[in-house]
Amino acid sequence: MNALEIKNLSKNYDRFHLEEINLELPQGNIMGLIGENGAGKSTLIKAVLDLIQKDSGEVYFYGSPLDGMQTELKEQIGVVFDSLHFHETLTPVQIGSISKLTYQNWDENLYQEYLQKFKLPEKSKIKDFSKGMKMKLSIAAALSHHAKLLILDEPTAGLDPIARDELLDIFLDFMQDETHSILISSHITSDLEKIADYITFIHEGKILFTKSKDELVYEYRIARCGEADFQELKSQKGAVWRKMDYQYDVLLPDGKNLEHRYPDCQFDRASIDEIMLLYVKGERV
């Protein structure tokens, strides 16, 4: 069962095109959405949520179409953007009162538990909160109407490492119920390496790949080699390379199984950042 399924989704602007996006997020998993600035991550999320009009395509939540964002389905999706969407003169208590009128499934007791867990002062105005506190408040609100799917757009951007680690623990706690799922867009790929099950890489409005995180981290290798070995390695399936000052760096999807065949090359595990960099700036057959 897929928690989220996107079929042939397109959105066209004058200078940018989101082209024929197809994506499946299996229930009980976390998918990280990566790509450089302007690649289309936020546009895709807004199109999925019906915040912008799609030119074509369909979006399904647990098999039901999301077109028009029917109220009963919207209640089961928690959304967190990188900036707080509540007025800064409000307090957490007031946000709870507003949310109670907005969501039929609003759980005030659960909301209060999150406020206490996150150590958020109930009667202080949001304008006095740190960025990390504001993000925790957004997450508390998103979780308190019993969402099954969280959609997060850069939730850890601008936070210090301690605050980011706290948020990652919150997301992992949410996933203890195996019916829950998360789609998270982030530039901080080290965070995704900690929590994601799948990584989807979007570049210039197109999806270049969706892979399991374990495959990227444990199977992919960067071979740092000379001219002779490069001429052989570049023909490997999926190879991407860059010419450096004194060597070639070759990204190999099946690099783990090739190491023993090229003893003169240095094979290193590839971080998600390095994979993204080579796909964007590298060459391929």
VOBA-1610 file (N, C-alpha, C; in pm, whole numbers, padded with zeros to 5 digits, always signed):
BEGIN
Met+00085-00120+00000Met+00000+00000+00000Met+00088+00124+00000Asn+00059+00217-00092Asn+00134+00343-00096Asn+00060+00450-00016Ala+00132+00516+00072Ala+00073+00628+00144Ala+00048+00745+00049Leu+00139+00763-00045Leu+00129+00873-00142Leu+00173+00821-00278Glu+00096+00854-00380Glu+00131+00815-00516Glu+00105+00933-00608Ile+00205+00969-00686Ile+00197+01081-00779Ile+00212+01025-00920Lys+00118+01060-01009Lys+00120+01006-01144Lys+00121+01119-01247Asn+00229+01124-01324Asn+00238+01214-01440Asn+00205+01359-01406Leu+00254+01406-01292Leu+00224+01541-01248Leu+00314+01642-01321Ser+00252+01746-01377Ser+00326+01851-01446Ser+00276+01988-01402Lys+00368+02083-01398Lys+00334+02223-01371Lys+00430+02309-01452Asn+00376+02396-01535Asn+00458+02476-01625Asn+00451+02625-01591Tyr+00568+02683-01574Tyr+00583+02827-01562Tyr+00662+02875-01683Asp+00677+03006-01695Asp+00750+03061-01811Asp+00893+03009-01818Arg+00960+03004-01701Arg+01102+02967-01702Arg+01131+02836-01628Phe+01026+02765-01589Phe+01048+02641-01517Phe+00935+02544-01547His+00971+02417-01561His+00872+02313-01590His+00894+02194-01497Leu+00789+02157-01427Leu+00788+02034-01350Leu+00728+01929-01441Glu+00809+01831-01481Glu+00772+01746-01595Glu+00742+01602-01556Glu+00618+01561-01577Glu+00578+01420-01570Glu+00636+01350-01448Ile+00606+01403-01329Ile+00659+01346-01206Ile+00579+01222-01167Asn+00650+01112-01146Asn+00590+00987-01097Asn+00666+00944-00972Leu+00591+00917-00867Leu+00654+00892-00737Leu+00563+00806-00652Glu+00621+00710-00581Glu+00545+00626-00488Glu+00616+00623-00354Leu+00541+00658-00249Leu+00592+00651-00111Leu+00519+00537-00040Pro+00585+00423-00017Pro+00518+00312+00050Pro+00482+00347+00195Gln+00370+00296+00239Gln+00327+00317+00377Gln+00434+00269+00474Gly+00453+00348+00582Gly+00548+00309+00686Gly+00692+00346+00656Asn+00713+00435+00559Asn+00849+00473+00519Asn+00867+00624+00517Ile+00994+00665+00522Ile+01032+00805+00509Ile+01104+00822+00377Met+01056+00917+00297Met+01124+00948+00171Met+01182+01088+00178Gly+01312+01099+00150Gly+01378+01228+00142Gly+01376+01279-00001Leu+01342+01405-00017Leu+01337+01470-00149Leu+01453+01568-00156Ile+01548+01543-00246Ile+01667+01626-00255Ile+01676+01691-00393Gly+01760+01794-00400Gly+01782+01867-00524Gly+01832+02006-00491Glu+01900+02069-00586Glu+01953+02202-00563Glu+01840+02304-00559Asn+01872+02427-00516Asn+01772+02534-00516Asn+01712+02550-00656Gly+01580+02560-00663Gly+01515+02578-00792Gly+01491+02450-00868Ala+01522+02335-00807Ala+01505+02208-00878Ala+01359+02168-00891Gly+01273+02219-00801Gly+01132+02188-00810Gly+01073+02119-00687Lys+01150+02110-00578Lys+01103+02039-00459Lys+00979+02106-00400Ser+00988+02235-00374Ser+00875+02306-00313Ser+00756+02314-00408Thr+00783+02331-00536Thr+00675+02332-00635Thr+00600+02200-00635Leu+00675+02091-00627Leu+00612+01959-00624Leu+00525+01944-00500Ile+00576+01984-00385Ile+00498+01972-00261Ile+00372+02056-00269Lys+00382+02177-00319Lys+00264+02264-00329Lys+00162+02208-00427Ala+00209+02146-00535Ala+00118+02086-00632Ala+00048+01964-00571Val+00121+01885-00494Val+00062+01769-00427Val-00049+01813-00332Leu-00025+01923-00261Leu-00120+01972-00161Leu-00230+02060-00220Asp-00230+02077-00351Asp-00330+02160-00419Asp-00316+02308-00382Leu-00197+02349-00340Leu-00174+02491-00310Leu-00146+02569-00438Ile-00106+02498-00542Ile-00097+02555-00675Ile-00168+02459-00771Gln-00219+02511-00879Gln-00295+02428-00973Gln-00201+02348-01062Lys-00223+02219-01069Lys-00145+02133-01158Lys-00190+02153-01302Asp-00098+02139-01395Asp-00136+02140-01536Asp-00183+02002-01581Ser-00129+01899-01517Ser-00173+01763-01546Ser-00128+01673-01433Gly-00185+01552-01431Gly-00141+01454-01333Gly-00241+01431-01221Glu-00215+01326-01145Glu-00302+01286-01036Glu-00221+01254-00912Val-00281+01277-00796Val-00217+01248-00667Val-00313+01163-00586Tyr-00261+01054-00528Tyr-00344+00963-00450Tyr-00288+00949-00308Phe-00378+00948-00212Phe-00345+00927-00071Phe-00412+00798-00027Tyr-00329+00694-00001Tyr-00381+00561+00031Tyr-00485+00516-00073Gly-00457+00543-00199Gly-00541+00498-00308Gly-00656+00589-00343Ser-00682+00692-00262Ser-00791+00785-00290Ser-00737+00913-00353Pro-00803+00964-00458Pro-00752+01085-00524Pro-00757+01206-00431Leu-00651+01287-00438Leu-00643+01406-00352Leu-00690+01533-00422Asp-00737+01525-00543Asp-00782+01644-00614Asp-00890+01715-00533Gly-00870+01844-00513Gly-00965+01921-00434Gly-00942+01910-00285Met-00852+01819-00244Met-00818+01803-00101Met-00943+01790-00016Gln-01014+01682-00035Gln-01133+01656+00044Gln-01100+01666+00193Thr-01194+01721+00269Thr-01170+01749+00410Thr-01127+01626+00486Glu-01193+01513+00463Glu-01163+01393+00541Glu-01022+01341+00512Leu-00971+01365+00391Leu-00834+01325+00358Leu-00734+01427+00410Lys-00768+01554+00396Lys-00679+01661+00442Lys-00649+01646+00591Glu-00746+01599+00667Glu-00728+01581+00811Glu-00616+01483+00842Gln-00590+01391+00749Gln-00492+01286+00774Gln-00352+01321+00724Ile-00335+01444+00676Ile-00205+01489+00627Ile-00158+01607+00711Gly-00043+01592+00773Gly+00017+01702+00849Gly+00122+01770+00764Val+00117+01903+00758Val+00206+01979+00670Val+00290+02077+00752Val+00421+02076+00727Val+00511+02170+00795Val+00602+02232+00691Phe+00599+02366+00682Phe+00689+02438+00592Phe+00806+02495+00672Asp+00904+02550+00600Asp+01024+02598+00669Asp+01000+02727+00746Ser+00887+02793+00725Ser+00852+02912+00802Ser+00713+02893+00862Leu+00693+02948+00981Leu+00568+02930+01053Leu+00455+03003+00982His+00341+02936+00969His+00227+02995+00900His+00119+03043+00996Phe+00158+03068+01120Phe+00067+03128+01218Phe+00111+03273+01242His+00016+03359+01274His+00049+03498+01303His+00133+03505+01430Glu+00238+03586+01427Glu+00335+03585+01536Glu+00285+03647+01665Thr+00167+03709+01664Thr+00113+03762+01789Thr+00031+03657+01865Leu+00010+03541+01802Leu-00065+03434+01867Leu+00022+03359+01967Thr-00043+03290+02058Thr+00025+03202+02153Thr-00010+03057+02118Pro+00066+02959+02169Pro+00030+02819+02144Pro-00111+02784+02189Val-00157+02841+02299Val-00293+02815+02345Val-00394+02863+02241Gln-00372+02982+02186Gln-00464+03036+02086Gln-00460+02953+01957Ile-00342+02904+01922Ile-00331+02820+01803Ile-00410+02691+01822Gly-00407+02637+01944Gly-00486+02519+01974Gly-00634+02546+01958Ser-00679+02662+02004Ser-00822+02697+01993Ser-00864+02712+01847Ile-00778+02773+01766Ile-00807+02790+01623Ile-00809+02655+01553Ser-00711+02571+01586Ser-00701+02440+01520Ser-00818+02351+01555Lys-00871+02365+01675Lys-00987+02286+01717Lys-01106+02314+01627Leu-01117+02438+01579Leu-01227+02475+01490Leu-01198+02432+01345Thr-01070+02410+01316Thr-01030+02377+01180Thr-01036+02228+01151Tyr-00993+02147+01248Tyr-00981+02002+01228Tyr-01084+01927+01311Gln-01160+01842+01246Gln-01258+01760+01317Gln-01188+01662+01412Asn-01067+01618+01373Asn-00996+01519+01454Asn-00896+01582+01551Trp-00910+01712+01576Trp-00815+01780+01664Trp-00818+01716+01803Asp-00700+01685+01856Asp-00686+01621+01987Asp-00614+01718+02081Glu-00691+01791+02159Glu-00633+01893+02246Glu-00541+01833+02351Asn-00576+01717+02402Asn-00490+01652+02502Asn-00354+01616+02441Leu-00357+01564+02320Leu-00232+01529+02252Leu-00150+01654+02224Tyr-00216+01761+02182Tyr-00147+01888+02157Tyr-00078+01938+02284Gln-00147+01930+02396Gln-00087+01974+02523Gln+00033+01886+02559Glu+00023+01757+02529Glu+00136+01668+02555Glu+00259+01708+02474Tyr+00236+01745+02347Tyr+00348+01787+02263Tyr+00407+01920+02312Leu+00321+02013+02354Leu+00372+02140+02405Leu+00461+02117+02526Gln+00420+02026+02612Gln+00501+01996+02731Gln+00629+01922+02692Lys+00616+01826+02601Lys+00733+01748+02558Lys+00837+01838+02492Phe+00790+01936+02412Phe+00881+02024+02341Phe+00920+02147+02425Lys+00866+02154+02548Lys+00896+02264+02640Lys+00863+02400+02578Leu+00743+02409+02522Leu+00696+02532+02460Leu+00602+02605+02556Pro+00633+02728+02594Pro+00547+02803+02686Pro+00412+02834+02623Glu+00305+02791+02687Glu+00173+02796+02627Glu+00122+02938+02601Lys+00161+03032+02687Lys+00101+03165+02679Lys+00197+03271+02627Ser+00312+03228+02577Ser+00407+03323+02519Ser+00375+03343+02371Lys+00399+03463+02321Lys+00371+03492+02181Lys+00479+03428+02093Ile+00436+03386+01975Ile+00527+03317+01884Ile+00646+03405+01847Lys+00625+03536+01841Lys+00734+03626+01801Lys+00853+03618+01895Asp+00831+03567+02016Asp+00939+03554+02114Asp+01006+03417+02108Phe+00961+03331+02018Phe+01017+03196+02007Phe+01142+03196+01918Ser+01234+03105+01946Ser+01347+03082+01855Ser+01296+03007+01732Lys+01381+02998+01630Lys+01341+02927+01507Lys+01311+02781+01538Gly+01392+02720+01624Gly+01368+02581+01660Gly+01237+02563+01733Met+01203+02656+01823Met+01075+02648+01896Met+00957+02664+01800Lys+00971+02755+01704Lys+00864+02774+01606Lys+00842+02647+01524Met+00953+02581+01487Met+00939+02458+01409Met+00873+02348+01492Lys+00910+02338+01620Lys+00848+02238+01706Lys+00699+02266+01723Leu+00661+02392+01730Leu+00520+02428+01740Leu+00445+02386+01614Ser+00504+02409+01498Ser+00441+02366+01373Ser+00422+02215+01371Ile+00522+02143+01418Ile+00514+01997+01419Ile+00409+01950+01519Ala+00404+02015+01636Ala+00304+01979+01736Ala+00163+01994+01678Ala+00140+02105+01607Ala+00009+02127+01545Ala-00019+02024+01436Ala+00083+01991+01358Ala+00064+01895+01249Ala+00033+01755+01301Leu+00089+01719+01417Leu+00070+01585+01471Leu-00058+01570+01553Ser-00117+01683+01593Ser-00227+01677+01690Ser-00365+01659+01628His-00369+01642+01495His-00497+01603+01435His-00486+01463+01375His-00395+01383+01434His-00380+01241+01402His-00351+01219+01254Ala-00251+01290+01205Ala-00208+01273+01066Ala-00145+01135+01046Lys-00169+01077+00930Lys-00103+00952+00893Lys+00019+00978+00805Leu+00017+01093+00737Leu+00126+01130+00648Leu+00174+01269+00685Leu+00304+01285+00706Leu+00364+01416+00725Leu+00434+01458+00597Ile+00408+01581+00552Ile+00479+01638+00439Ile+00556+01760+00492Leu+00688+01752+00485Leu+00775+01851+00550Leu+00865+01916+00446Asp+00861+02048+00439Asp+00943+02123+00343Asp+01052+02198+00419Glu+01175+02145+00414Glu+01291+02204+00481Glu+01266+02229+00630Pro+01223+02128+00705Pro+01190+02152+00847Pro+01310+02180+00936Thr+01430+02138+00894Thr+01548+02158+00980Thr+01638+02271+00930Ala+01595+02343+00827Ala+01679+02450+00771Ala+01702+02560+00875Gly+01826+02601+00888Gly+01859+02711+00977Gly+01866+02676+01124Leu+01851+02548+01157Leu+01857+02507+01297Leu+01997+02459+01333Asp+02033+02474+01460Asp+02162+02424+01505Asp+02157+02271+01514Pro+02273+02204+01522Pro+02274+02057+01520Pro+02192+01993+01630Ile+02189+02053+01749Ile+02113+01995+01859Ile+01963+02001+01830Ala+01916+02116+01784Ala+01774+02131+01751Ala+01735+02038+01636Arg+01824+02025+01537Arg+01795+01934+01425Arg+01785+01791+01474Asp+01874+01750+01562Asp+01872+01614+01613Asp+01744+01586+01690Glu+01698+01685+01766Glu+01573+01670+01841Glu+01455+01649+01746Leu+01453+01725+01637Leu+01344+01710+01540Leu+01348+01574+01472Leu+01468+01527+01439Leu+01479+01395+01376Leu+01426+01286+01469Asp+01453+01300+01599Asp+01400+01204+01695Asp+01247+01208+01698Ile+01190+01328+01685Ile+01044+01342+01681Ile+00987+01269+01560Phe+01052+01284+01445Phe+01004+01217+01324Phe+01014+01064+01339Leu+01122+01017+01400Leu+01137+00873+01419Leu+01034+00820+01518Asp+01003+00898+01620Asp+00897+00859+01714Asp+00762+00846+01641Phe+00736+00942+01553Phe+00612+00939+01474Phe+00603+00811+01391Met+00718+00762+01346Met+00721+00644+01259Met+00710+00513+01335Gln+00705+00518+01468Gln+00689+00395+01545Gln+00558+00325+01511Asp+00457+00402+01479Asp+00334+00345+01425Asp+00359+00317+01277Glu+00361+00192+01239Glu+00405+00155+01105Glu+00307+00194+00994Thr+00193+00253+01034Thr+00102+00304+00931Thr+00137+00448+00892His+00227+00511+00966His+00265+00649+00938His+00372+00656+00830Ser+00377+00769+00760Ser+00475+00789+00653Ser+00515+00937+00651Ile+00633+00964+00594Ile+00683+01102+00587Ile+00745+01126+00450Leu+00711+01240+00389Leu+00782+01294+00274Leu+00851+01420+00322Ile+00984+01423+00316Ile+01060+01535+00371Ile+01157+01590+00268Ser+01141+01717+00235Ser+01234+01787+00148Ser+01342+01852+00233Ser+01469+01834+00195Ser+01576+01892+00276Ser+01703+01910+00194His+01772+02022+00223His+01907+02043+00169His+02012+01976+00257Ile+01974+01941+00380Ile+02070+01886+00475Ile+02068+01734+00459Thr+02148+01685+00366Thr+02140+01544+00331Thr+02189+01453+00443Ser+02272+01506+00534Ser+02317+01423+00647Ser+02198+01386+00735Asp+02098+01475+00745Asp+01976+01442+00820Asp+01902+01326+00752Leu+01895+01331+00620Leu+01825+01225+00547Leu+01898+01092+00558Glu+02031+01097+00565Glu+02108+00975+00581Glu+02075+00907+00713Lys+02034+00986+00812Lys+02000+00930+00944Lys+01863+00865+00946Ile+01765+00924+00875Ile+01626+00879+00897Ile+01555+00825+00774Ala+01600+00856+00654Ala+01522+00823+00534Ala+01534+00676+00496Asp+01428+00622+00441Asp+01430+00488+00382Asp+01456+00496+00232Tyr+01404+00604+00169Tyr+01421+00624+00025Tyr+01466+00768+00000Ile+01539+00786-00110Ile+01581+00918-00153Ile+01535+00939-00297Thr+01465+01050-00319Thr+01426+01089-00455Thr+01502+01216-00492Phe+01570+01213-00604Phe+01652+01325-00649Phe+01583+01393-00767Ile+01548+01520-00747Ile+01484+01598-00852Ile+01580+01706-00901His+01589+01720-01032His+01683+01814-01093His+01617+01877-01215Glu+01612+02011-01214Glu+01552+02087-01324Glu+01413+02036-01359Gly+01334+02009-01254Gly+01195+01971-01274Gly+01171+01826-01313Lys+01277+01745-01314Lys+01263+01604-01349Lys+01321+01517-01238Ile+01262+01401-01217Ile+01318+01307-01120Ile+01427+01226-01189Leu+01548+01235-01133Leu+01660+01159-01187Leu+01661+01016-01134Phe+01623+00999-01006Phe+01613+00864-00953Phe+01538+00864-00820Thr+01481+00749-00788Thr+01436+00716-00653Thr+01504+00586-00615Lys+01581+00590-00507Lys+01658+00474-00462Lys+01638+00456-00312Ser+01658+00334-00266Ser+01661+00316-00122Ser+01787+00383-00068Lys+01776+00440+00050Lys+01891+00508+00111Lys+02006+00409+00131Asp+01974+00286+00170Asp+02080+00187+00194Asp+02156+00156+00066Glu+02087+00152-00047Glu+02155+00126-00174Glu+02253+00238-00205Leu+02210+00363-00185Leu+02298+00476-00213Leu+02420+00475-00122Val+02398+00451+00006Val+02506+00462+00104Val+02600+00342+00099Tyr+02546+00223+00077Tyr+02628+00101+00091Tyr+02670+00039-00041Glu+02600+00066-00149Glu+02635+00004-00277Glu+02710+00100-00370Tyr+02672+00226-00369Tyr+02739+00324-00456Tyr+02883+00347-00409Arg+02972+00370-00505Arg+03110+00403-00475Arg+03158+00512-00571Ile+03253+00590-00525Ile+03326+00682-00613Ile+03464+00624-00634Ala+03495+00591-00759Ala+03627+00541-00794Ala+03714+00658-00837Arg+03826+00675-00770Arg+03921+00782-00804Arg+04036+00714-00877Cys+04047+00743-01007Cys+04132+00659-01091Cys+04201+00740-01201Gly+04296+00673-01264Gly+04368+00731-01376Gly+04299+00704-01508Glu+04364+00748-01616Glu+04303+00744-01750Glu+04266+00603-01794Ala+04356+00506-01774Ala+04331+00371-01826Ala+04209+00308-01760Asp+04203+00313-01627Asp+04088+00255-01558Asp+03960+00333-01587Phe+03973+00464-01603Phe+03855+00545-01633Phe+03790+00502-01764Gln+03869+00471-01865Gln+03814+00432-01995Gln+03729+00307-01985Glu+03760+00220-01889Glu+03677+00100-01868Glu+03557+00132-01778Leu+03582+00207-01671Leu+03476+00230-01572Leu+03361+00316-01627Lys+03391+00407-01717Lys+03286+00497-01766Lys+03179+00423-01845Ser+03210+00299-01889Ser+03111+00221-01964Ser+03020+00140-01872Gln+03048+00142-01741Gln+02961+00069-01647Gln+02823+00133-01643Lys+02721+00052-01623Lys+02583+00100-01621Lys+02564+00207-01513Gly+02512+00322-01553Gly+02482+00429-01459Gly+02600+00513-01416Ala+02717+00492-01477Ala+02837+00566-01436Ala+02824+00715-01467Val+02871+00797-01373Val+02876+00943-01389Val+03015+00985-01344Trp+03077+01081-01415Trp+03215+01114-01380Trp+03245+01263-01394Arg+03354+01301-01327Arg+03410+01436-01341Arg+03561+01422-01356Lys+03617+01507-01443Lys+03763+01514-01459Lys+03817+01611-01356Met+03903+01561-01267Met+03965+01644-01166Met+04105+01682-01213Asp+04183+01749-01127Asp+04316+01794-01167Asp+04409+01678-01200Tyr+04406+01573-01117Tyr+04504+01465-01134Tyr+04439+01328-01150Gln+04306+01323-01161Gln+04237+01194-01166Gln+04096+01215-01218Tyr+04027+01104-01236Tyr+03883+01104-01263Tyr+03811+01055-01139Asp+03698+01120-01107Asp+03608+01070-01003Asp+03487+01009-01074Val+03467+00878-01056Val+03362+00807-01127Val+03262+00751-01025Leu+03138+00796-01033Leu+03032+00746-00947Leu+02975+00619-01009Leu+02973+00511-00929Leu+02933+00381-00980Leu+02822+00321-00893Pro+02700+00305-00947Pro+02592+00245-00870Pro+02624+00106-00817Asp+02705+00030-00891Asp+02742-00106-00849Asp+02888-00110-00803Gly+02934+00004-00749Gly+03075+00015-00715Gly+03125-00084-00614Lys+03039-00126-00520Lys+03083-00220-00416Lys+03133-00350-00478Asn+03070-00393-00588Asn+03107-00519-00651Asn+03219-00505-00754Leu+03265-00382-00773Leu+03371-00360-00874Leu+03508-00335-00811Glu+03511-00311-00682Glu+03635-00270-00616Glu+03750-00367-00643His+03724-00495-00630His+03832-00594-00641His+03889-00604-00782Arg+03815-00554-00881Arg+03861-00564-01020Arg+03954-00451-01060Tyr+03961-00347-00978Tyr+04042-00230-01014Tyr+04131-00192-00895Pro+04236-00270-00870Pro+04320-00246-00752Pro+04396-00113-00754Asp+04411-00054-00870Asp+04484+00074-00879Asp+04394+00194-00852Cys+04264+00171-00837Cys+04170+00280-00807Cys+04144+00288-00656Gln+04118+00406-00610Gln+04070+00423-00473Gln+03918+00430-00476Phe+03854+00337-00406Phe+03708+00333-00401Phe+03661+00385-00266Asp+03575+00488-00269Asp+03521+00546-00146Asp+03369+00537-00149Arg+03310+00516-00031Arg+03165+00527-00023Arg+03123+00669-00058Ala+03009+00681-00121Ala+02962+00813-00168Ala+02855+00865-00073Ser+02874+00988-00024Ser+02769+01052+00053Ser+02659+01097-00043Ile+02541+01125+00012Ile+02433+01174-00073Ile+02470+01306-00137Asp+02542+01392-00064Asp+02589+01518-00122Asp+02677+01493-00243Glu+02770+01398-00232Glu+02861+01369-00342Glu+02786+01310-00461Ile+02689+01225-00433Ile+02608+01168-00542Ile+02533+01278-00616Met+02472+01369-00540Met+02397+01478-00600Met+02490+01567-00683Leu+02607+01599-00629Leu+02702+01685-00699Leu+02747+01623-00831Leu+02778+01495-00829Leu+02824+01430-00952Leu+02713+01419-01055Tyr+02590+01394-01012Tyr+02479+01389-01107Tyr+02454+01525-01171Val+02472+01633-01095Val+02444+01766-01147Val+02560+01815-01235Lys+02684+01795-01190Lys+02799+01854-01259Lys+02879+01754-01341Gly+02846+01627-01328Gly+02924+01526-01397Gly+02877+01500-01540Glu+02948+01409-01603Glu+02916+01366-01739Glu+02874+01220-01736Arg+02798+01180-01836Arg+02758+01040-01847Arg+02742+01004-01994Val+02739+00875-02021Val+02725+00828-02159Val+02586+00864-02211
//
